[in-house]
């Protein structure tokens, strides 16, 4: 006697397949609803390091090099920055 395993166990295989499909669909749906929670890896980066912030004196030198400041303005601002 087969006791519930009719059709050679086909019903048991179909039941397992049914639950696997339900679980896969649930996981897929949850990953779509909550995308920020699904990843277990670090967020992708471009591989570039951010360059350090420029000092005010560097910015002043760049402005002088571009011609935004004349010699007197540059000297005065530089003196104030170095105080």
C-alpha positions, 0 to 999 in steps of 0.5 A: 500500500502506498499511503498517500503517495499516489501516482508514484510520488508525483503529488509530493514532488508537485507540492514541493515544487509549488512551495519552492515557487511560492518562496522564490516569488516572495523573495523576489517581491520583497527584494523589489519592495525593499531594494536597499536591504537586499544587498550584503556587499558594500556599495559599489565605488568608482575606485577613486579616492576623494582628494583632500580639501584644499587649504584657503592658501591654495585657493588664494594661489589658484585665484592669483594664477587665474588672474582674478586678483592683482599682486596687492590683493593677493599679498593682503589676503595672504597676510591675513590668512597667515596671521 
